[in-house]
Amino acid sequence: MLETLAEYLSFPFVQYALIAGTLIALCSSLLGVTLVLRRFSYIGDGLSHVAFGAMAVATILKLTNHMLLILPVTILSAVLLLCGGQKRKIKGDAAIAMLSVGSLAVGYLLMNLFSTSSNLSGDVCSTLFGSTSILTLTKGEVILSVILSIVVVVIFILCYNKLFAVTFDETFARATGVKADFYNILLAVVIAVVIVLAMNLVGSLLISALVIFPALCAMRLSRSFKRVTVYSAIISVVCTLTGMLISIMAGTPVGATIVAVDILVFVASMLTGRK
């Protein structure tokens, strides 16, 4: 078994997948703690469906680099969802649900009407569930993932105190001079970037798992924001690597396998937390 694993790890596409997967898991876990505490856990799912709709449009327009359309559209949607404030007529979860379902339906409809692929069902399944896309990354895509992931981590570290203040009490943060609107926009942009990167790892339908499960696991083990963030990052990276290795060895879907490992760790953390 170890010889087989070593043989798989010698392939460049497996190495690319592990590098990109680790960085994406790390970024998702860092932002996941903030989103869970702000009751925006479902935003990952909503934005992933927006990205799916944008990808469908990019495919129809035959853009060579889909990221040129997917990233701006997802960032704009994230800003509208997180920074609308009390002036929005459609609030929180209702806005996310409407955007999520609408984007998913429109994207699939457009792919059916204008697609030239001979295997539309396979393409859609791969996009939604991340069946093999993480194992088909090119060197350029991996480099882009590395750069964007480093930017996300650096922003989180530099703005840690401000994000902490805005997360726990935005009104008090404003009163103390924190530019809450700026940090909300910054958070929205970073989340959108992570969501777009994570589409290749677990697919559009399973992205929320990367955001929610590590954070919830960490919250069962500690009550300190800093420790929860660190634990969440460790749990996310370990679960993602374990899920990817199991998927490669057993031939199971990558995204679903990672989520299954996350669920097992969550159950274990609940039992540990009670003790």
N, C-alpha and C positions, 0 to 999 in steps of 0.2 A: 504493500500500500504506500509506504514511504517512497519507494522507488518510482511508483507511478506518479505520485505527487511531485517529486523532484523533476520528473520528465515534463509534466505540465508547466511547472514554474520556469522551465527553460525557454518556453515560447514567449516571444516579445508581446503578443496580444494579451496573454495572461498577465504579464508584468504590468502592461499599461492599465489593464482593468483593475488590478489591485491598488496601484498608485492612485488612480482617479477615484476609485471607490472609497479608499481610506480618507482622502481629503474631503470628499463630498460628505461622508458620514460625520467627520469632525465639524465641518461648518454647520451642518443641519442640527447637530446636537447643541452647539453653542447658542444658536438662535431659538432652538426649541424651548429652552427654559423660559426665555422671555415671552414667547408666544403663549405657552401654557399658562403662565401666571397672569397674562393679560386677557385670558379667555378668548384667544384667537387661534386655538389649536387647529381649527378646520380651514384656516386660510391657506395652508399648504396644498390641500386638496383642491380648493377653488382656483388658485393660481396655476396649478398643474393643468387643469382643464382649459384655462385660458391659453396656456402655452401650447396645448394640443390643437386648439382651434387656430392659433397663429401658425403653427407648423403646417396645418392643412392648407392654409392660404399660401404660405411660402412654397409649398410643393406644387400647387396649381400654377403659381407665377413662375415656376421653374428657377427659383433663386439658387445659385450655386452654394451660397452660405445661408442656411436657414436662420442662423443666429442673428443676422442683421434685422430680421423682422420679429422673431420670437422674443428676444431680450427686451427691446423697447416696449412692445405691447404688454408684456408681463410686468415690467417695471411700472408703467402707467397704471395698470390695474391695481397693483399693490399700493401705490400712492393713493389712489382713489378710495380703496378699502380701509387703509389704516389712518388716513389723514383727513377724512371727511368731517370728523368731529360731530357736533350736535346739529349742524345745519342740514345734514342729510335727511331726506324724507324717508329713505329706506335704510334701516339700521342694521348694524352688525351681522348676525348670522343670516338674516333674510337676504342682505345684499350679496354675501358670499355664496349662498345657495343659488340665487338667481343667476349670478355670473358663472358659477360652476356648471350648472345644468345647461344654460344657454350656450356657452362656449363649446361644451362637449357635443351637444346635439348639432350645432351649426358646423363644427369641424368634421364630424362623421358624415353629415349630409353632403358637404362640399367634396369630400374624398370619394363618395359614391358617385356624385354627378360628373366630376371632372377627372377622376383618377385614370391613369393609363397603365397602372400596374396590373399584372396578371394574377397577383396574389394579394388582393386588397385585404382580405380577412387576416392573413398572416401579418401584413404590415401594421394593421390597426392593433392586433393582439400584441405585437412586439412593442408598439409605442405605449399602449395602456399598461402592460404588465412587465415591461422590461425584460423580455425573454432572453434575447441574445445581444442587444445593442451595446451593452457595456463591454462585450468581448470583441466588438468590431471597431473599436476606437482607433483612429490613426494617431501617429506621433504628434501631428499638429494639434489635434483635439485634446490630447493628453497635456500638452504644453499649455494650451489655453486654460484647461481645467486647473492646472497647477497655479498659474498666474492669478486667476480669479479667486481661487481658494485662499491663497496667501493674502490677497487684498482683503478678503472677508475677515480672516483671522486677525490681521493687523488692525483693521477698523474696530473690531470688537474689543481688542485689548486696549487700544488708545481711548476708546469712548466707554469703557466699562462702567466707570462711576456714573456717568450721565445716563446711560441706558438703565442702570440699576435704579436711579432716582425716578426716571420716567416710568419704569415698569411698576414700581410699587405705589407711587402716589404722584400722578402727573400734575395735579393741582398744586400740591406743596412744592414740587420741583419748579413749576412756573413762578411761584411766589419767592423762591430763593434765587431767581435769576437764570435758571436753566432754560435754554431755548428749546422748549419741548417740541415745537413744530418742526424745527430743523432735524432733531434726532428721530422724530417719527418718520420723516421723509427718508432719512438715512437708513433707518431700520427697514423701511419698505423696499428701498432699492436693493439692499443686501439680501433680503429674503427672496426677492424676485430672481436675483442672480443664482442663489443656491437652488431654487426650484428648477430653473432651467437646466442647471448642471445635473441635478438629481434625476431628471427624466431618463437619462441614459442608463442610470443604475437600477432603479426599481420600477420605472414606468409611471405614467400619469396617475393611475388609480391608487398606487401604493406609497406615494411620496409622503403622505401624512404620517406614515409609520416611522419614518426616519426622524421626523420632528417630534412626535409625541412620545413614543415608547421609551427612548433613552432618558428623557426628562422625567417622566413619571417613575421610572425605575430609580433614578437618582433621588427623587423626592421621598422615596420610601426609606432611604438610607441616611439622609441628613436633612437638617432644617436650615443650614447656612447656605445663602445664595451662592457664595464662592465655591463651597464644597459640592453643592448640587451641580454647578456648571462643570467642575472638573470631573466628577463621577459620571455625568451624562456624556462627556466627551470620550472617556475611557470605555464606557459601556457601548456606545455607538460604534466606535472603531473596532472593538473586539467582536461584536455581533456581526458587523458588516464583513469583516475578514473571514470569520467562521462561516457565515452564510455563503460567501462567494466560493470558498474552498470546497464546501460540501456540494455546492451546485456544480462546480467543475468536475469533481470526482464522481458524483452520482448522476450527472446529466439532467438535473432538475432546473426549472426556471430560476434565474438569478434573483429577481425581485421577490418572488414568493418565498424562496428559501431564506432570504435575509429577514423578512418579516416574521417567518415562523420561528427563527432563532430569537428575535426580539420578544416575541410572545412568551417563549419559554423562560427567558431571563426576567421578564416582567413578573411572571408567576413566582419565580424564585425570590425576587426582590420583595414581593408582597409577604411571603412567608418569613423572610429574614427581618423585614421591617416590623412585623408583629412581635417577633421574639425580642 
